[in-house]
Amino acid sequence: MSNSSSENSKPELLLTPSDIHRAAQEGVLTQSDAERLVQWGYEQRFNRLLLPVPELPSPELRKGLNLVTVAYYFGAMLMISACAWFLGDKWNALGSPGIFITVMIYMVVAGMLGFWLRGKGFKVGGGLLVTVAVSLVPLLTYSIEDMLHIWPNGRPGDYKNYYPWINGSWIVMELATVAAAAIALRFTRFAFLTAPMAFSFWFLSMDLAELIFGNSYLDWNSRAWVSVIVGLITLLIGYGLDRTLHRQGESRSEDFAFWCYLFGMLAFWGGLTAMDSGSEIKRIVYAMLNGGLIGLSVKLRRATFLVFGALGVHIYLGHLAYEVFKDSFFFPFVLALLGLSMILLTVYMQRRLFLKREEHQGHEV
């Protein structure tokens, strides 16, 4: 008998999503592979029937602004506050070795419990616990640096200064957090994991400038350029995450780019706005870049770009009103007329498109 006929004679094997998740718990395949396999199975089945792919069955309530979501995120906030902030303030009582051991225990417990909950179908609760573990990486890194007395730019002071003060010695903590978040994302598809990553990139934009240029504040433009470059890198990372991790048809609750876009824009737009715009040409370029952000918001369908772009255009218009045309009586009226024209033009274009669609549908009938 041939191999093909032998394979065809094998009995059909039917696996339920519970079987696949149990196989992941027993180490046959990873949890992320199990989730992808179950999702692929649903897509294959419902695509053949030409039906929309449903969300995977889960004992957890749907995401949204409800009591479960509030309790989840408030609990995560309490854990991060207790571990990262208040524990970091107990240095005199525990010392660097004590902080290191305590943080390691916290991270292992939170991480393992998070993966276990996700395996049971509680993806949000488990994902938040994994995020808590990643949020402790700065404190863990600081304790290691303090024990080894190794700092990029001298000892930056107590850990409690990490959030309010800019210092070049914080960059190792920020890079370690970014790396930890990237590794966690490899095994846990949870969008909020990008928050500590993006937050660390935002801090990195400020601390990297401090490391490069020292304490001197004479070269403000150079510092702004560092912020712009780091912000741009963060935006590109967010775009890449959205392209590689976001599945077609996946709910917007799994938005892998949001936090990178938010903190990337804070760094990019903040550095751009802080630059010395000594000439009117530079200010026009600034306005054009912000106009480009508004256009990009339409392309990417991201309100973050719209908010920052509109704010930048508003700043430029304020400059025109208070500096360039401060003695012009008609400028406010011209500006208002321009705004009204844009609104009416938009209405007209939408009306034309609507009529064309109706005409096209009439021809089809």
MISE-768104 format. One record per residue: z, x, y negated of N, C-alpha, C in turn; residue in one letter. Coordinates in steps of 0.001 Angstrom, whole numbers, plus 500000, padded with zeros to 6 digits. Each point is the difference from the previous one (the first is absolute). Layout:
<guvos>
ZXYZXYZXYa ...
</guvos>
This chain:
<guvos>
500000500854501197500000499146498803500000500891498751m 499228499656499007499904500815498791501245499836499143s 500160500963499068501160499952499109499970498767499116n 498777499603499525499898498853499104500418498721500703s 499587499826501248500388498801500723501472499994500321s 500554501216500222501440500102500256500811499589498783s 499524500418498802500702499648498773499888498505499724e 498835499413500313499825498574499754500861499151500927n 500358500569501167500791499236500956501487499994499667s 500410500820499003501415500040499627500399498687499346k 501215499531500268500431498729499405500144500124498483p 499751498909499302500094499985498537501456500154499580e 500221500825498982501351500270499508500163499375498625l 500966499107499864500262499330498737501326500495499437l 499956500470498744501203500502499336500265499165498758l 501232499595499799500393499284498794500455501004498946t 500087499593498718500532500911498971501393500516500356p 500832499177500661501335500448500396499915501131501012s 499024499916500908499815501063500995499634501312499316d 499112499929499017499555501217499303501143500608499201i 500800499167499317501133500523499238501067500576500930h 500181499400501176500955500556500951499518501352500537r 498680500118500175499436501278500421500260501080498949a 499934499614498708500296500953498929501465500422500036a 500899499061500264501430500321500088500295500946501159q 499191499900501066500211500859501168499239501311499903e 499333500233498881499348501289499768498596500118500532g 499390498906500463498630500058500511499009500278498864v 500250499450498829499207500241498804500909499855498783l 499523500471498853500829499955498803500059498576499448t 501021499750499164500163498669499420498826499634499108q 499507500972499216498856499705499118498747499692500818s 499812500734501117498853499707500864500126498612500619d 501227499618500352500219498675500571499644498907498999a 500416500178498735499687499015498975498500499904499771e 499321501158499962498548499989499804499285499347501179r 500483500274501222499378499426501189500141498474500026l 501195499505499658500209498547499972499131499362498916v 499956500626498807499167499475498926498526500013500408q 499571501064500653498603500091500461499702498888500995w 500948499724500895499810498937500977499826498644499338g 500824499722498994499867498735499273498659499930499272y 499597501112499399498727500011499273498827499742500940e 500027500634501185498915499801500951499923498543500455q 501158499428500271500022498633500506499538499001498954r 500544500108498798499702498998498972498646500233499342f 499521501251500000498660500245499479498941499362500896n 500241500019501318499066499351500921499963498490499774r 501134499442499583500076498560499748499662499640498561l 499678501040499189499676499815498576501145499335499246l 501218500402500337501190499472499348500696501117499241l 500750499663498925500763501031499286501085500580500885p 500197501310499868500998500684500821501394499652499487v 500875499452500833501347499642499537500892501225499906p 501101499850499260500990501065499957500696500101501356e 500406501206500365500646500192501286501300499203500051l 500289499383501149501251499254500118501196500929499853p 500993499561499268501168500833499741501214499117499795s 501189500459500469501215499226499754500449500059498549p 499380500879499230500380500182498598499262498999499133e 500683499470498983499362499068499085498898500691499218l 499015499203499559498898500546499217500508500642498715r 499289501052499575500381500677498767499766499085498806k 500789500209498976499899499197498791501345499995499303g 500056499328498862501246499938499250500885498922500621l 500772500396500997500910499088500672501319500708500243n 500956499276500568501334500550500195499979501210500923l 499150499971501033499923501119500942499508501263499299v 498929499866499208499453501161499289501006500570499007t 500664499124499247501008500447499033501132500729500712v 500480499445501120501082500635500754499559501357500551a 498767500061500499499461501266500531500019501097498936y 499351499722498873499825501045498988501304500304499264y 500855499000499834501293500266499379500854500875500923f 499929499731501305500719500839500958499489501431499997g 498668500160499929499426501346499939500426500722498729a 500043499255498872500426500602498741501450500476500082m 500853499188500648501398500397500157500123501257500848l 499197500084501085500043501186500861499547501247499254m 498898499871499252499488501162499255500997500419498928i 500612499027499317500992500325498969501207500692500606s 500502499457501111501194500562500631499746501402500518a 498811500202500591499714501287500634499503501044499003c 498978499628499231499340500986499152500759500291498716a 500649498998499410500658500196498710501497500266500155w 500712499053500587501454500134500080500418501108500965f 499242500143501114500320501098500918499717501341499345l 498930500068499200499693501245499297501042500377498978g 500842499047499616501050500261499021501290500502500658d 500017500081501352501196500422500733499906501455500439k 499334500825499197499758501379500401501299500802500116w 500899499787499078501252500765500026500836499671501236n 499909498749500464500802499599501155499378500443501316a 498676499935500109499334500295501271499358501384500042l 499553500492498850499283501267499987498596499846500548g 499195501045499868498611499937500452499878499739501500s 500764500705500867499889499725501442500403498570500350p 501057499502499376500435498635500281498974498973499567g 499389500207498809498947499098499530498806500054500948i 499630501203500437498862500161500900500215499226501303f 501166500161500618500289499320501267500029498481499807i 500644499560498927500100498560499740498627499383499776t 499160500668499198498661499475499720499154499971501264v 500117501034500836499246500034501249500376498813500887m 501285499696500078500447498855500810499441498702499431i 500090499851498671499449498813499343498506499850500312y 499252501091499863498551499951500178499621499655501438m 500678500635500957499688499748501414500312498552500362v 501147499510499562500382498616500311499022499013499356v 499713500208498705499094499090499294498595500051500592a 499503501207500282498656500144500540499857499392501385g 500925500324500908499912499478501361500173498482500024m 500942499493499215500204498557499941498780499305499399l 499373500652499018498801499429499393498860499884500997g 499747501067500763498939499955501008500314498973501086f 501261499880500366500397499041501031499771498566499517w 500361499714498739499803498664499458498518499650499902l 499195500962499607498556499737499917499431499711501382r 500515500684501007499564499719501359500373498611500460g 501070499434499424500427498649500335499297498937499148k 499110500436499102499260499046499182500521499834498596g 501105500662499641500556499912498643499422501151499170f 498757499803499569499276501103499374500545500351498624k 500369498993499219500499500278498647501380500649500063v 500907499414500783501337500575500120499956501415500548g 499192500211501032499877501348500562499338500962499048g 498948499534499305499311500869499046500891500420498851g 500873499105499551500919500344498911501006501057500449l 500449499921501241500931501016500500499321501367500099l 498747500019500417499255501265500012499839500532498582v 499768499103499030499884500407498601501318500568499483t 501118499410500415501313500529499627500147501440500496v 499576500240501250500084501356500555499171500978499173a 498803499598499596499151500864499188500613500240498617v 500661498983499447500613500124498673501158500990499981s 500521500357501166501099500966500074499505501445500063l 498690500196500109499445501354500123500351500883498799v 499957499491498734500390500878498888501424500534500133p 500939499141500389501386500438500160500132500994501146l 499296499760501099500030500925501132499430501361499595l 498872499984499290499369501256499565500902500759499041t 500642499278499080500908500641499046501157500689500727y 500555499337501012501128500592500730499578501278500726s 498772500013500538499497501205500671499803501122498993i 499383499691498865499788501016498968501335500543499487e 500983499105499875501303500423499489500724500907500998d 499862499694501299500633500851501016499338501372500070m 498663500034499856499270501262500103499892500729498666l 500403499336498911499914500570498645498561500405499663h 499060499134500370498579500239499732499490498890499083i 499612500410498774499518499034499016498715500526499365w 499012499145499730498755500457499374500212500553498591p 500991499434499289500176500403498606501478500036499624n 500839500538500903501432500048499745500679498696500375g 501303500041500210500737498801500388499946498967498868r 499537498780500312499799499003498937501253499240499604p 501144500327500602501217499247499735500302499042501129g 500869499036499747500391499045501033498849499059500353d 500081499436501196498948499108500470499871498756499117y 501098499569499407499950498797499161499078500169498800k 499627501255499683499076500246498893498536499829500398n 499751499752501291498625499923500499499201498899499310y 500615498849499799499266498862499439499870500054498478y 501056500389499248499840499950498535499399501260499375p 500094501184500681499603501239499363498738500585500630w 499138500564499144498800500698500463500353501462500271i 499605500490501178500279501390500350498988500459501049n 499491501210499834499003500515500928500505500194501408g 501314500109500185500550500224501339500020498738500862s 499681498854499396499974498770500800498724499870500828w 498985500835499754498678499733500584500005500082501525i 500832500857500599500049500081501465500496498675500578v 500984499388499345500521498709500447498908498925499921m 499209500050498937498946498999499826498867500194500999e 499606501251500220498944500273500975500450499637501415l 501264500268500321500530499643501316500000498483500193a 500313499264498938499997498523500085498596499472500205t 499039500572499292498604499585500173499547500249501434v 500341501181500539499616500326501376500663499059501004a 501287499714499790500720499103500910499412498594499970a 499656499518498808499399498670499886498642499949500684a 499214501079499868498683500043500647500140499984501522a 500969500745500519500232500012501443500471498626500478i 500906499384499243500492498670500373498870498978500000a 499081500099499029498863499078499952499080500165501203l 499981501217500539499159500238501185500461499159501178r 501312499754500084500543499271501143500455498585499648f 500145499708498715500488498687499579499115499471498880t 499229498985500305499114499411498993500804499019499156r 500665500536498990500836499186499114499754500448498577f 499507499077499171499510500370498670501087500571499105a 501244499523500116501057500448499097500347501474500200f 499548500580501115500205501435500223499272500848498963l 498990499428499358499299500752498961500808500073498705t 501057499172499876500810500012498770500712501337499801a 500784500524500984500613501317499780498974501112499833p 498845499857500649498943500999499837499482500010498566m 499664498818499486499461499905498643501056500371498963a 501236499580500228501097500336499090500174501521499905f 499905500679501154500148501460500017498839500676499289s 498791499451500148498856500554499271500202499860498497f 500568498888499563500261499794498571501005501033499488w 501084500194500732500978501020499623499378501392500040f 499118500232500997499357501304500137499166500335498779l 499366498994499400499168500240498817500824500569498851s 501272499608499912500862500502498930500653501333500367m 500473500096501240500713501213500415499058501184500198d 498754499723500402499032501086500160499671500630498656l 499899499177498969499772500527498657501173500851499545a 501215499573500334501192500775499663499988501350500701e 499565500020501284499959501256500759498957500954499424l 498848499456499576498909500843499510500270500526498600i 500480499122499123500115500369498593501425500296499556f 500961499871500899501376500321499648500609498978499060g 501034500424499295500739499097499116499370499842498624n 498946500770499725499380499921498683499218498697499854s 500185499325498900499303498750499741498880500185498980y 499567501284499820498969500260499018498639499502500483l 499707500193501289498701499649500524500049498609500634d 500143498988499177500129498627500487498721499511500660w 498839500430499478498725499559500560499824500465501439n 500450501234500282499882500521501364500843499169500963s 501186499617499562500860499151500825499328498643500243r 499363499472498970499317498717500144498848500108500988a 499291501136499974498893500197500938500497500044501441w 501147500637500234500573500022501352500293498574500459v 500564499192499102500299498610500328498721499231500321s 498950500225499220498724499319500235499421500388501356v 500040501289500323499413500468501268500772499454501199i 501341500099499950500806499481501105499828498484500128v 499940499307498856499780498562500033498667499639500619g 498961500769499660498678499748500566499998500228501513l 500689501053500440500107500268501439500723498843500695i 501058499497499377500740498880500571499124498757500117t 499190499740498974499087498856500040498987500145501128l 499473501203500174499026500241501068500640499841501371l 501251500438500130500716499829501271500199498513500288i 500371499238498963500148498561500172498702499346500436g 498894500413499390498695499452500379499668500361501441y 500303501249500391499737500428501364500843499239501013g 501290499792499671500874499246500894499505498571500167l 499562499402498899499519498625500058498753499897500868d 499138501017499938498767499991500768500242500269501480r 500948500883500308500192500412501388501017499157500755t 501007499458499307501069499278500683499869498493499907l 499261499505499015499909498553499815498900499439500880h 500358499099500916499023499368500872499363498811499289r 498731499771500295499298498861499418500640498697500490q 500293499122499057500643498747500358501509500076500025g 500557501204499731501448500149500024500587499390498738e 501185499437500106500631499331498864500310500997498894s 500034499515498756500261500866498855501421500540499989r 500876499447500863501366500521500062500012501442500480s 498982500380500785499874501388500419499064500718499040e 500489500252498815499208500630498943500391501468499927d 499230500856500655500362501400500115499726500797498729f 499268499434499061499622500754498800500842499662498777a 500734498881500022500648499503498788500912501034499353f 500918500574500780500988500908499405499359501299499535w 498993500487500734499281501195499535499247499695498709c 499417498829499909499309499618498768500987499875498837y 501161499409500255500970499784498925500530501332499462l 500546500845500872500569501266499543498906500993499606f 498823499892500641498877500842499583499561499669498587g 499977498702499670499638499606498646501069500403498997m 501272499938500400501069500447499105499809501463499620l 499647500839500997499797501421499729498690500242499255a 498910499400500491498678500236499410499921499448498573f 500328498710499849499899499372498690501063500544499043w 501197500285500534501051500557499147499615501357499450g 499437500878500852499542501309499531498851499881499031g 499082499081500291498845499794499128500442499529498620l 500956499090499962500477499454498725500825501016499226t 500687500899500725500862500977499337499227501180499417a 498724500128500344499220501140499509499808499926498493m 499846501181499424499762500084498562498567499569499709d 499852498894499289498664499496499656499756500267498524s 499754501259499677499876500414498607498727499544499332g 498971499649500763498732499591499399499676498566500399s 499154499379499187499620498613500278499137499898501247e 499255501064500298499161500000501203500872499919501249i 501100500755500032500910499962501143500612498608500162k 500294499361498892500571498653500070498979499002500539r 498736500182499626498950499127500527499842500213501504i 500044501260500422499936500297501444501173499350500728v 501181500064499373501189499357500586499774498499500163y 499427499367498972499731498560500075498964499694501074a 498983500854500114498962499788501017500574500150501410m 500882500974500191500630500173501311500833498783500370l 500717499458499032500789498800500269499099498791500252n 498876499942499300499026498957500304499456500153501414g 499826501267500428499572500258501369501028499536501021g 501287500138499666501057499514500887499928498483500157l 499667499317498900499852498548500068498830499629500913i 498880500713499855498865499754500883500326500314501449g 500772501071500216500394500381501356500909498945500627l 500788499329499168500882498956500520499185498858500613s 498823499718499418499126498960500548499384500477501308v 499572501261500038499371500550501196500974500050501168k 501219500484499738500990500138501069500875498762500170l 499882499054499047500832498798500004501485500375499961r 500337500842499044501364500491499838500486499730498582r 501062499198499888500539499666498679500649501207499340a 500449500985500795500657501187499440499091500720499021t 498734500188500359499049500661499122499745499159498749f 499974498685500163499773499112498864501132500101498985l 501243500020500482501160500049499099500009501286499196v 499853501146500683500034501278499286498778500166499104f 498824499574500483498799500109499174500097499145498747g 500478498773500151500141499115498845501026500557499014a 501076500580500534501008500592499126499421501174499212l 499170500823500675499368501127499311499050499550498913g 499186498976500281499093499457498989500799499425498838v 501124499345500313500851499444498951500558501108499105h 500378501126500594500495501135499211498908500519499071i 498768500100500507498898500477499162499711499032498866y 500020498702500293499774499012498942501108500060498950l 501225500277500456501090500177499042499756501187499098g 499453501088500585499655501171499185498944499641498962h 498995499228500404498969499591499043500586499143498878l 500908499113500380500560499076499016500897500709498995a 500812500960500490501011500612499136499557501320499374y 498892500578500515499571501286499466498586499946499422e 499031499645500838498597500088499584499637498896499022v 500363498744500332499600498867499152501200499357499314f 500993500800499681501199499435499391499737499402498616k 498942500501499326499692499477498667498882498952500041d 499526499670501206498905499032500124500568498592500157s 499601499111499110500506498624500027499384499198501142f 498735500296500351499265499172500953500158500451501458f 500611501164500241500080500523501375500704499044500960f 501157499412499648500647499072500951499114498815500364p 499219499502499011499134498859500274498828500399500897f 499456501205499769498906500485500845500488500186501431v 501203500541500137500567500237501328500252498680500725l 500530499016499291500237498687500605498683499339500403a 498970500162499156498688499446500318499406500666501240l 500225501300500133499528500724501177500679499472501268l 501304499789499921500723499464501150499521498609500375g 499775499147498986499508498645500260498610500048500616l 499164500922499525498645500121500542500039500400501474s 500916500887500345500103500427501393500400498827500897m 500931499187499523500440498847500792498850499004500180i 499296499670498883498904499037500081498845500539500839l 499718501300499905498945500595500805500339499927501480l 501256500250500323500442499913501390499849498579500530t 500372499012499177499843498598500396498525499671500221v 499146500476499090498561499734500105499411500597501275y 500372501262500308499477500659501186500461499296501264m 501263499565500025500487499271501166499246498685500166q 499721499323498876499270498741500055498597500207500543r 499333501066499568498659500304500481500013500274501502r 500968500793500461500106500306501426500271498743500804l 500829499096499455500326498758500695498744499135500153f 499208499897498912498787499201500064498989500596500976l 499895501312500027499073500640500938500417499739501444k 501313500042500260500477499728501358499671498571500401r 500217499044499079499695498607500305498505499807500247e 499183500681499195498556499887500164499559500579501340e 500610501129500385499662500644501277500404499109501169h 501186499387499905500454499115501066499120498759500081q 499512499506498848499110498847499995498690500294500710g 499442501213499799498786500396500679500202500089501505h 501194500473500418500284500134501431500070498641500661e 500559498995499271500084498652500556498598499380500122v 
</guvos>
